[in-house]
């Protein structure tokens, strides 16, 4: 059994869209690719910040970071200056956040609960 999480690709998203709109996948793939490319372009063009709000999904943001004048290189222990830069942030919608906050033991999947959840159950039952 692998500890890696399942990786979904653009093709998986296109497959789901094709199921939802009842169109063949070859018609949906260009649309999905275009939407993803457009979101990426909007984020890369941020000057210097941008907020992309998609109702019922979430908010993508490009934010500025502060410069760090006294960061340390752990290899050499040398003090280095790190300039300010931009970073991405995603905040899920209330609906998605509520579903993701459901305890794993309440999900139907037998592999969903982690070992920490099982340990907590053992402690509570004693």
N, CA, C and O atoms as a GROMACS GRO file, in nm:
protein
  504
    1UNK      N    1   0.083  -0.118   0.000
    1UNK     CA    2   0.000   0.000   0.000
    1UNK      C    3   0.088   0.125   0.000
    1UNK      O    4   0.183   0.134   0.079
    2UNK      N    5   0.059   0.218  -0.086
    2UNK     CA    6   0.138   0.339  -0.101
    2UNK      C    7   0.084   0.451  -0.012
    2UNK      O    8  -0.037   0.462   0.009
    3UNK      N    9   0.175   0.534   0.040
    3UNK     CA   10   0.135   0.648   0.122
    3UNK      C   11   0.112   0.772   0.037
    3UNK      O   12   0.069   0.875   0.089
    4UNK      N   13   0.139   0.763  -0.093
    4UNK     CA   14   0.122   0.879  -0.180
    4UNK      C   15  -0.026   0.904  -0.206
    4UNK      O   16  -0.106   0.811  -0.216
    5UNK      N   17  -0.060   1.031  -0.215
    5UNK     CA   18  -0.198   1.065  -0.246
    5UNK      C   19  -0.222   1.049  -0.396
    5UNK      O   20  -0.129   1.050  -0.476
    6UNK      N   21  -0.346   1.033  -0.431
    6UNK     CA   22  -0.384   1.015  -0.571
    6UNK      C   23  -0.361   1.146  -0.645
    6UNK      O   24  -0.400   1.253  -0.597
    7UNK      N   25  -0.298   1.138  -0.761
    7UNK     CA   26  -0.272   1.256  -0.843
    7UNK      C   27  -0.371   1.260  -0.959
    7UNK      O   28  -0.381   1.164  -1.036
    8UNK      N   29  -0.442   1.369  -0.970
    8UNK     CA   30  -0.534   1.388  -1.081
    8UNK      C   31  -0.471   1.487  -1.179
    8UNK      O   32  -0.402   1.581  -1.138
    9UNK      N   33  -0.494   1.466  -1.307
    9UNK     CA   34  -0.435   1.551  -1.410
    9UNK      C   35  -0.542   1.631  -1.482
    9UNK      O   36  -0.661   1.619  -1.454
   10UNK      N   37  -0.496   1.714  -1.575
   10UNK     CA   38  -0.586   1.794  -1.656
   10UNK      C   39  -0.685   1.704  -1.732
   10UNK      O   40  -0.801   1.738  -1.751
   11UNK      N   41  -0.635   1.588  -1.776
   11UNK     CA   42  -0.720   1.494  -1.848
   11UNK      C   43  -0.832   1.441  -1.758
   11UNK      O   44  -0.945   1.420  -1.804
   12UNK      N   45  -0.802   1.418  -1.630
   12UNK     CA   46  -0.905   1.374  -1.535
   12UNK      C   47  -1.012   1.482  -1.516
   12UNK      O   48  -1.130   1.452  -1.505
   13UNK      N   49  -0.968   1.606  -1.512
   13UNK     CA   50  -1.064   1.717  -1.499
   13UNK      C   51  -1.151   1.724  -1.625
   13UNK      O   52  -1.272   1.741  -1.615
   14UNK      N   53  -1.089   1.709  -1.742
   14UNK     CA   54  -1.165   1.710  -1.868
   14UNK      C   55  -1.264   1.594  -1.872
   14UNK      O   56  -1.376   1.609  -1.921
   15UNK      N   57  -1.224   1.479  -1.820
   15UNK     CA   58  -1.313   1.363  -1.817
   15UNK      C   59  -1.435   1.393  -1.729
   15UNK      O   60  -1.548   1.360  -1.766
   16UNK      N   61  -1.412   1.456  -1.614
   16UNK     CA   62  -1.524   1.491  -1.524
   16UNK      C   63  -1.616   1.594  -1.590
   16UNK      O   64  -1.738   1.584  -1.580
   17UNK      N   65  -1.557   1.693  -1.657
   17UNK     CA   66  -1.638   1.794  -1.727
   17UNK      C   67  -1.720   1.728  -1.837
   17UNK      O   68  -1.837   1.762  -1.855
   18UNK      N   69  -1.661   1.635  -1.909
   18UNK     CA   70  -1.735   1.568  -2.016
   18UNK      C   71  -1.853   1.489  -1.961
   18UNK      O   72  -1.957   1.480  -2.026
   19UNK      N   73  -1.838   1.431  -1.842
   19UNK     CA   74  -1.949   1.361  -1.777
   19UNK      C   75  -2.059   1.459  -1.737
   19UNK      O   76  -2.178   1.430  -1.754
   20UNK      N   77  -2.020   1.575  -1.685
   20UNK     CA   78  -2.118   1.674  -1.638
   20UNK      C   79  -2.197   1.736  -1.752
   20UNK      O   80  -2.318   1.757  -1.740
   21UNK      N   81  -2.129   1.767  -1.864
   21UNK     CA   82  -2.197   1.835  -1.974
   21UNK      C   83  -2.244   1.738  -2.082
   21UNK      O   84  -2.302   1.778  -2.182
   22UNK      N   85  -2.218   1.609  -2.060
   22UNK     CA   86  -2.260   1.503  -2.152
   22UNK      C   87  -2.210   1.528  -2.294
   22UNK      O   88  -2.285   1.517  -2.391
   23UNK      N   89  -2.083   1.561  -2.303
   23UNK     CA   90  -2.014   1.580  -2.431
   23UNK      C   91  -1.894   1.487  -2.432
   23UNK      O   92  -1.845   1.449  -2.326
   24UNK      N   93  -1.846   1.450  -2.551
   24UNK     CA   94  -1.726   1.366  -2.557
   24UNK      C   95  -1.604   1.439  -2.499
   24UNK      O   96  -1.596   1.562  -2.505
   25UNK      N   97  -1.512   1.362  -2.444
   25UNK     CA   98  -1.395   1.421  -2.378
   25UNK      C   99  -1.311   1.505  -2.474
   25UNK      O  100  -1.252   1.606  -2.434
   26UNK      N  101  -1.304   1.465  -2.601
   26UNK     CA  102  -1.221   1.540  -2.696
   26UNK      C  103  -1.274   1.682  -2.718
   26UNK      O  104  -1.198   1.770  -2.758
   27UNK      N  105  -1.403   1.705  -2.691
   27UNK     CA  106  -1.458   1.841  -2.702
   27UNK      C  107  -1.429   1.923  -2.577
   27UNK      O  108  -1.420   2.046  -2.582
   28UNK      N  109  -1.416   1.855  -2.463
   28UNK     CA  110  -1.397   1.925  -2.335
   28UNK      C  111  -1.251   1.958  -2.306
   28UNK      O  112  -1.222   2.058  -2.240
   29UNK      N  113  -1.159   1.875  -2.354
   29UNK     CA  114  -1.017   1.895  -2.323
   29UNK      C  115  -0.966   2.034  -2.361
   29UNK      O  116  -0.897   2.096  -2.279
   30UNK      N  117  -0.996   2.088  -2.480
   30UNK     CA  118  -0.947   2.222  -2.512
   30UNK      C  119  -1.003   2.330  -2.421
   30UNK      O  120  -0.934   2.426  -2.388
   31UNK      N  121  -1.129   2.315  -2.379
   31UNK     CA  122  -1.190   2.413  -2.290
   31UNK      C  123  -1.124   2.412  -2.152
   31UNK      O  124  -1.093   2.517  -2.096
   32UNK      N  125  -1.102   2.294  -2.100
   32UNK     CA  126  -1.036   2.281  -1.969
   32UNK      C  127  -0.895   2.339  -1.977
   32UNK      O  128  -0.853   2.414  -1.889
   33UNK      N  129  -0.823   2.304  -2.082
   33UNK     CA  130  -0.686   2.355  -2.098
   33UNK      C  131  -0.686   2.507  -2.108
   33UNK      O  132  -0.598   2.573  -2.052
   34UNK      N  133  -0.783   2.563  -2.179
   34UNK     CA  134  -0.791   2.709  -2.194
   34UNK      C  135  -0.821   2.779  -2.063
   34UNK      O  136  -0.763   2.884  -2.034
   35UNK      N  137  -0.910   2.722  -1.983
   35UNK     CA  138  -0.944   2.782  -1.853
   35UNK      C  139  -0.821   2.780  -1.762
   35UNK      O  140  -0.790   2.880  -1.697
   36UNK      N  141  -0.752   2.666  -1.757
   36UNK     CA  142  -0.634   2.656  -1.672
   36UNK      C  143  -0.525   2.751  -1.718
   36UNK      O  144  -0.460   2.816  -1.637
   37UNK      N  145  -0.506   2.760  -1.848
   37UNK     CA  146  -0.405   2.852  -1.903
   37UNK      C  147  -0.442   2.997  -1.872
   37UNK      O  148  -0.355   3.077  -1.838
   38UNK      N  149  -0.570   3.031  -1.884
   38UNK     CA  150  -0.614   3.167  -1.856
   38UNK      C  151  -0.592   3.203  -1.709
   38UNK      O  152  -0.546   3.313  -1.678
   39UNK      N  153  -0.624   3.110  -1.617
   39UNK     CA  154  -0.601   3.136  -1.475
   39UNK      C  155  -0.452   3.157  -1.448
   39UNK      O  156  -0.414   3.248  -1.374
   40UNK      N  157  -0.368   3.072  -1.508
   40UNK     CA  158  -0.224   3.087  -1.490
   40UNK      C  159  -0.173   3.220  -1.544
   40UNK      O  160  -0.091   3.286  -1.480
   41UNK      N  161  -0.222   3.259  -1.662
   41UNK     CA  162  -0.180   3.387  -1.721
   41UNK      C  163  -0.221   3.504  -1.633
   41UNK      O  164  -0.142   3.596  -1.612
   42UNK      N  165  -0.344   3.500  -1.581
   42UNK     CA  166  -0.391   3.609  -1.494
   42UNK      C  167  -0.304   3.619  -1.369
   42UNK      O  168  -0.275   3.729  -1.321
   43UNK      N  169  -0.263   3.504  -1.315
   43UNK     CA  170  -0.181   3.505  -1.195
   43UNK      C  171  -0.039   3.555  -1.226
   43UNK      O  172   0.018   3.631  -1.148
   44UNK      N  173   0.016   3.513  -1.339
   44UNK     CA  174   0.152   3.556  -1.375
   44UNK      C  175   0.158   3.704  -1.412
   44UNK      O  176   0.262   3.768  -1.394
   45UNK      N  177   0.046   3.759  -1.463
   45UNK     CA  178   0.042   3.900  -1.502
   45UNK      C  179   0.014   3.993  -1.384
   45UNK      O  180   0.012   4.115  -1.401
   46UNK      N  181  -0.006   3.938  -1.266
   46UNK     CA  182  -0.037   4.018  -1.148
   46UNK      C  183   0.069   4.123  -1.127
   46UNK      O  184   0.189   4.095  -1.135
   47UNK      N  185   0.025   4.245  -1.101
   47UNK     CA  186   0.121   4.355  -1.090
   47UNK      C  187   0.099   4.434  -0.962
   47UNK      O  188   0.030   4.535  -0.971
   48UNK      N  189   0.146   4.400  -0.847
   48UNK     CA  190   0.209   4.276  -0.808
   48UNK      C  191   0.111   4.177  -0.746
   48UNK      O  192   0.147   4.062  -0.722
   49UNK      N  193  -0.015   4.222  -0.720
   49UNK     CA  194  -0.111   4.134  -0.654
   49UNK      C  195  -0.237   4.122  -0.739
   49UNK      O  196  -0.271   4.212  -0.816
   50UNK      N  197  -0.306   4.008  -0.724
   50UNK     CA  198  -0.434   3.988  -0.793
   50UNK      C  199  -0.518   3.891  -0.711
   50UNK      O  200  -0.466   3.806  -0.638
   51UNK      N  201  -0.649   3.905  -0.724
   51UNK     CA  202  -0.743   3.816  -0.656
   51UNK      C  203  -0.841   3.767  -0.762
   51UNK      O  204  -0.910   3.847  -0.825
   52UNK      N  205  -0.849   3.634  -0.780
   52UNK     CA  206  -0.940   3.574  -0.877
   52UNK      C  207  -1.044   3.496  -0.798
   52UNK      O  208  -1.014   3.391  -0.740
   53UNK      N  209  -1.166   3.548  -0.795
   53UNK     CA  210  -1.272   3.486  -0.716
   53UNK      C  211  -1.365   3.407  -0.806
   53UNK      O  212  -1.424   3.462  -0.899
   54UNK      N  213  -1.377   3.278  -0.778
   54UNK     CA  214  -1.468   3.189  -0.851
   54UNK      C  215  -1.573   3.144  -0.753
   54UNK      O  216  -1.546   3.059  -0.667
   55UNK      N  217  -1.694   3.199  -0.764
   55UNK     CA  218  -1.802   3.168  -0.670
   55UNK      C  219  -1.825   3.017  -0.660
   55UNK      O  220  -1.817   2.947  -0.761
   56UNK      N  221  -1.852   2.969  -0.542
   56UNK     CA  222  -1.876   2.828  -0.510
   56UNK      C  223  -1.755   2.740  -0.534
   56UNK      O  224  -1.767   2.618  -0.530
   57UNK      N  225  -1.639   2.798  -0.558
   57UNK     CA  226  -1.516   2.720  -0.571
   57UNK      C  227  -1.410   2.772  -0.476
   57UNK      O  228  -1.362   2.699  -0.390
   58UNK      N  229  -1.373   2.898  -0.492
   58UNK     CA  230  -1.274   2.956  -0.403
   58UNK      C  231  -1.208   3.079  -0.463
   58UNK      O  232  -1.251   3.130  -0.566
   59UNK      N  233  -1.103   3.124  -0.397
   59UNK     CA  234  -1.031   3.244  -0.438
   59UNK      C  235  -0.883   3.210  -0.456
   59UNK      O  236  -0.819   3.156  -0.366
   60UNK      N  237  -0.831   3.243  -0.574
   60UNK     CA  238  -0.688   3.234  -0.600
   60UNK      C  239  -0.631   3.373  -0.580
   60UNK      O  240  -0.686   3.471  -0.630
   61UNK      N  241  -0.522   3.383  -0.507
   61UNK     CA  242  -0.460   3.513  -0.486
   61UNK      C  243  -0.311   3.506  -0.513
   61UNK      O  244  -0.246   3.405  -0.486
   62UNK      N  245  -0.258   3.615  -0.568
   62UNK     CA  246  -0.115   3.635  -0.576
   62UNK      C  247  -0.087   3.747  -0.478
   62UNK      O  248  -0.142   3.857  -0.490
   63UNK      N  249  -0.001   3.720  -0.380
   63UNK     CA  250   0.029   3.817  -0.275
   63UNK      C  251   0.178   3.848  -0.273
   63UNK      O  252   0.260   3.767  -0.318
   64UNK      N  253   0.212   3.964  -0.221
   64UNK     CA  254   0.353   4.000  -0.202
   64UNK      C  255   0.402   3.945  -0.069
   64UNK      O  256   0.327   3.939   0.028
   65UNK      N  257   0.528   3.904  -0.066
   65UNK     CA  258   0.591   3.867   0.060
   65UNK      C  259   0.684   3.981   0.101
   65UNK      O  260   0.723   4.063   0.018
   66UNK      N  261   0.717   3.985   0.227
   66UNK     CA  262   0.811   4.087   0.274
   66UNK      C  263   0.954   4.039   0.254
   66UNK      O  264   0.981   3.919   0.254
   67UNK      N  265   1.044   4.133   0.236
   67UNK     CA  266   1.185   4.099   0.225
   67UNK      C  267   1.234   4.048   0.361
   67UNK      O  268   1.186   4.091   0.466
   68UNK      N  269   1.329   3.957   0.357
   68UNK     CA  270   1.387   3.903   0.480
   68UNK      C  271   1.536   3.939   0.482
   68UNK      O  272   1.617   3.869   0.420
   69UNK      N  273   1.571   4.045   0.550
   69UNK     CA  274   1.710   4.090   0.548
   69UNK      C  275   1.805   4.002   0.629
   69UNK      O  276   1.927   4.010   0.610
   70UNK      N  277   1.753   3.917   0.718
   70UNK     CA  278   1.842   3.837   0.802
   70UNK      C  279   1.810   3.689   0.796
   70UNK      O  280   1.804   3.622   0.899
   71UNK      N  281   1.789   3.636   0.675
   71UNK     CA  282   1.769   3.491   0.661
   71UNK      C  283   1.905   3.423   0.672
   71UNK      O  284   2.009   3.487   0.652
   72UNK      N  285   1.904   3.293   0.704
   72UNK     CA  286   2.030   3.222   0.724
   72UNK      C  287   2.038   3.102   0.632
   72UNK      O  288   1.943   3.025   0.620
   73UNK      N  289   2.153   3.085   0.566
   73UNK     CA  290   2.180   2.968   0.485
   73UNK      C  291   2.217   2.855   0.581
   73UNK      O  292   2.320   2.864   0.648
   74UNK      N  293   2.135   2.748   0.591
   74UNK     CA  294   2.162   2.644   0.691
   74UNK      C  295   2.290   2.565   0.664
   74UNK      O  296   2.347   2.508   0.757
   75UNK      N  297   2.335   2.561   0.540
   75UNK     CA  298   2.457   2.487   0.507
   75UNK      C  299   2.582   2.559   0.556
   75UNK      O  300   2.671   2.499   0.616
   76UNK      N  301   2.587   2.691   0.530
   76UNK     CA  302   2.708   2.768   0.562
   76UNK      C  303   2.692   2.855   0.685
   76UNK      O  304   2.789   2.914   0.733
   77UNK      N  305   2.569   2.864   0.737
   77UNK     CA  306   2.537   2.950   0.850
   77UNK      C  307   2.557   3.098   0.818
   77UNK      O  308   2.566   3.182   0.909
   78UNK      N  309   2.565   3.130   0.690
   78UNK     CA  310   2.587   3.267   0.644
   78UNK      C  311   2.454   3.342   0.642
   78UNK      O  312   2.351   3.286   0.603
   79UNK      N  313   2.454   3.469   0.683
   79UNK     CA  314   2.334   3.551   0.677
   79UNK      C  315   2.318   3.601   0.534
   79UNK      O  316   2.412   3.652   0.473
   80UNK      N  317   2.196   3.585   0.480
   80UNK     CA  318   2.169   3.628   0.343
   80UNK      C  319   2.044   3.715   0.340
   80UNK      O  320   1.959   3.706   0.429
   81UNK      N  321   2.034   3.798   0.238
   81UNK     CA  322   1.918   3.883   0.218
   81UNK      C  323   1.827   3.816   0.116
   81UNK      O  324   1.872   3.776   0.009
   82UNK      N  325   1.698   3.803   0.149
   82UNK     CA  326   1.600   3.748   0.056
   82UNK      C  327   1.505   3.860   0.019
   82UNK      O  328   1.435   3.913   0.105
   83UNK      N  329   1.501   3.898  -0.110
   83UNK     CA  330   1.415   4.010  -0.151
   83UNK      C  331   1.267   3.971  -0.145
   83UNK      O  332   1.233   3.853  -0.141
   84UNK      N  333   1.181   4.073  -0.146
   84UNK     CA  334   1.038   4.044  -0.149
   84UNK      C  335   1.004   3.979  -0.283
   84UNK      O  336   1.071   4.003  -0.384
   85UNK      N  337   0.901   3.898  -0.282
   85UNK     CA  338   0.860   3.828  -0.404
   85UNK      C  339   0.710   3.810  -0.400
   85UNK      O  340   0.643   3.865  -0.313
   86UNK      N  341   0.656   3.734  -0.493
   86UNK     CA  342   0.513   3.706  -0.494
   86UNK      C  343   0.491   3.559  -0.464
   86UNK      O  344   0.577   3.476  -0.495
   87UNK      N  345   0.378   3.527  -0.405
   87UNK     CA  346   0.343   3.387  -0.378
   87UNK      C  347   0.195   3.367  -0.409
   87UNK      O  348   0.118   3.463  -0.413
   88UNK      N  349   0.157   3.242  -0.430
   88UNK     CA  350   0.017   3.212  -0.457
   88UNK      C  351  -0.050   3.160  -0.332
   88UNK      O  352   0.015   3.105  -0.242
   89UNK      N  353  -0.180   3.177  -0.328
   89UNK     CA  354  -0.260   3.131  -0.215
   89UNK      C  355  -0.397   3.093  -0.269
   89UNK      O  356  -0.451   3.161  -0.356
   90UNK      N  357  -0.453   2.982  -0.219
   90UNK     CA  358  -0.588   2.942  -0.256
   90UNK      C  359  -0.671   2.928  -0.130
   90UNK      O  360  -0.630   2.862  -0.034
   91UNK      N  361  -0.788   2.990  -0.131
   91UNK     CA  362  -0.881   2.978  -0.019
   91UNK      C  363  -1.009   2.915  -0.073
   91UNK      O  364  -1.076   2.974  -0.158
   92UNK      N  365  -1.043   2.794  -0.025
   92UNK     CA  366  -1.163   2.727  -0.077
   92UNK      C  367  -1.292   2.797  -0.033
   92UNK      O  368  -1.294   2.871   0.065
   93UNK      N  369  -1.399   2.773  -0.108
   93UNK     CA  370  -1.530   2.829  -0.074
   93UNK      C  371  -1.580   2.766   0.056
   93UNK      O  372  -1.526   2.665   0.102
   94UNK      N  373  -1.684   2.825   0.113
   94UNK     CA  374  -1.741   2.772   0.238
   94UNK      C  375  -1.789   2.628   0.219
   94UNK      O  376  -1.771   2.545   0.308
   95UNK      N  377  -1.850   2.600   0.105
   95UNK     CA  378  -1.903   2.466   0.077
   95UNK      C  379  -1.790   2.363   0.073
   95UNK      O  380  -1.799   2.258   0.136
   96UNK      N  381  -1.685   2.393  -0.002
   96UNK     CA  382  -1.571   2.300  -0.013
   96UNK      C  383  -1.502   2.286   0.122
   96UNK      O  384  -1.466   2.175   0.162
   97UNK      N  385  -1.485   2.397   0.192
   97UNK     CA  386  -1.418   2.394   0.323
   97UNK      C  387  -1.496   2.308   0.422
   97UNK      O  388  -1.436   2.232   0.499
   98UNK      N  389  -1.628   2.318   0.422
   98UNK     CA  390  -1.711   2.240   0.513
   98UNK      C  391  -1.697   2.090   0.484
   98UNK      O  392  -1.688   2.010   0.576
   99UNK      N  393  -1.695   2.054   0.357
   99UNK     CA  394  -1.681   1.913   0.320
   99UNK      C  395  -1.543   1.861   0.357
   99UNK      O  396  -1.530   1.748   0.406
  100UNK      N  397  -1.439   1.941   0.336
  100UNK     CA  398  -1.303   1.898   0.368
  100UNK      C  399  -1.279   1.888   0.518
  100UNK      O  400  -1.188   1.817   0.561
  101UNK      N  401  -1.358   1.958   0.597
  101UNK     CA  402  -1.341   1.953   0.742
  101UNK      C  403  -1.418   1.838   0.807
  101UNK      O  404  -1.413   1.822   0.929
  102UNK      N  405  -1.488   1.758   0.726
  102UNK     CA  406  -1.556   1.640   0.778
  102UNK      C  407  -1.451   1.542   0.829
  102UNK      O  408  -1.356   1.512   0.757
  103UNK      N  409  -1.464   1.491   0.951
  103UNK     CA  410  -1.365   1.395   1.001
  103UNK      C  411  -1.354   1.273   0.909
  103UNK      O  412  -1.454   1.223   0.859
  104UNK      N  413  -1.231   1.227   0.888
  104UNK     CA  414  -1.208   1.116   0.796
  104UNK      C  415  -1.279   0.989   0.840
  104UNK      O  416  -1.321   0.909   0.756
  105UNK      N  417  -1.294   0.969   0.969
  105UNK     CA  418  -1.360   0.847   1.015
  105UNK      C  419  -1.508   0.846   0.980
  105UNK      O  420  -1.571   0.740   0.979
  106UNK      N  421  -1.566   0.964   0.948
  106UNK     CA  422  -1.707   0.972   0.909
  106UNK      C  423  -1.729   0.944   0.761
  106UNK      O  424  -1.842   0.928   0.717
  107UNK      N  425  -1.620   0.938   0.684
  107UNK     CA  426  -1.632   0.908   0.542
  107UNK      C  427  -1.651   0.760   0.522
  107UNK      O  428  -1.613   0.680   0.608
  108UNK      N  429  -1.709   0.720   0.410
  108UNK     CA  430  -1.740   0.580   0.386
  108UNK      C  431  -1.618   0.497   0.347
  108UNK      O  432  -1.620   0.375   0.363
  109UNK      N  433  -1.514   0.560   0.296
  109UNK     CA  434  -1.397   0.487   0.248
  109UNK      C  435  -1.325   0.418   0.363
  109UNK      O  436  -1.298   0.482   0.465
  110UNK      N  437  -1.293   0.288   0.350
  110UNK     CA  438  -1.225   0.216   0.459
  110UNK      C  439  -1.081   0.265   0.482
  110UNK      O  440  -1.027   0.247   0.591
  111UNK      N  441  -1.021   0.324   0.382
  111UNK     CA  442  -0.882   0.372   0.394
  111UNK      C  443  -0.875   0.518   0.436
  111UNK      O  444  -0.766   0.573   0.448
  112UNK      N  445  -0.989   0.581   0.457
  112UNK     CA  446  -0.991   0.725   0.483
  112UNK      C  447  -0.933   0.763   0.619
  112UNK      O  448  -0.863   0.863   0.629
  113UNK      N  449  -0.961   0.686   0.721
  113UNK     CA  450  -0.913   0.720   0.855
  113UNK      C  451  -0.763   0.698   0.866
  113UNK      O  452  -0.709   0.600   0.815
  114UNK      N  453  -0.697   0.791   0.932
  114UNK     CA  454  -0.553   0.779   0.949
  114UNK      C  455  -0.522   0.701   1.077
  114UNK      O  456  -0.612   0.673   1.156
  115UNK      N  457  -0.397   0.667   1.096
  115UNK     CA  458  -0.358   0.593   1.216
  115UNK      C  459  -0.381   0.677   1.342
  115UNK      O  460  -0.410   0.622   1.448
  116UNK      N  461  -0.369   0.810   1.330
  116UNK     CA  462  -0.394   0.896   1.446
  116UNK      C  463  -0.541   0.888   1.487
  116UNK      O  464  -0.572   0.888   1.606
  117UNK      N  465  -0.632   0.879   1.388
  117UNK     CA  466  -0.774   0.865   1.420
  117UNK      C  467  -0.799   0.733   1.491
  117UNK      O  468  -0.876   0.729   1.587
  118UNK      N  469  -0.735   0.625   1.446
  118UNK     CA  470  -0.753   0.494   1.508
  118UNK      C  471  -0.698   0.492   1.650
  118UNK      O  472  -0.757   0.431   1.739
  119UNK      N  473  -0.584   0.560   1.670
  119UNK     CA  474  -0.526   0.568   1.805
  119UNK      C  475  -0.618   0.644   1.899
  119UNK      O  476  -0.636   0.604   2.015
  120UNK      N  477  -0.678   0.752   1.849
  120UNK     CA  478  -0.769   0.831   1.932
  120UNK      C  479  -0.891   0.748   1.969
  120UNK      O  480  -0.941   0.758   2.081
  121UNK      N  481  -0.941   0.665   1.874
  121UNK     CA  482  -1.054   0.579   1.904
  121UNK      C  483  -1.020   0.477   2.013
  121UNK      O  484  -1.102   0.449   2.100
  122UNK      N  485  -0.898   0.422   2.007
  122UNK     CA  486  -0.854   0.325   2.108
  122UNK      C  487  -0.847   0.389   2.246
  122UNK      O  488  -0.891   0.329   2.344
  123UNK      N  489  -0.792   0.509   2.254
  123UNK     CA  490  -0.779   0.580   2.380
  123UNK      C  491  -0.918   0.611   2.438
  123UNK      O  492  -0.940   0.597   2.558
  124UNK      N  493  -1.009   0.654   2.352
  124UNK     CA  494  -1.143   0.690   2.398
  124UNK      C  495  -1.222   0.568   2.443
  124UNK      O  496  -1.308   0.580   2.532
  125UNK      N  497  -1.196   0.450   2.385
  125UNK     CA  498  -1.271   0.332   2.421
  125UNK      C  499  -1.221   0.271   2.552
  125UNK      O  500  -1.293   0.193   2.615
  126UNK      N  501  -1.099   0.304   2.594
  126UNK     CA  502  -1.043   0.249   2.720
  126UNK      C  503  -1.087   0.325   2.840
  126UNK      O  504  -1.049   0.291   2.952
   0.00000   0.00000   0.00000
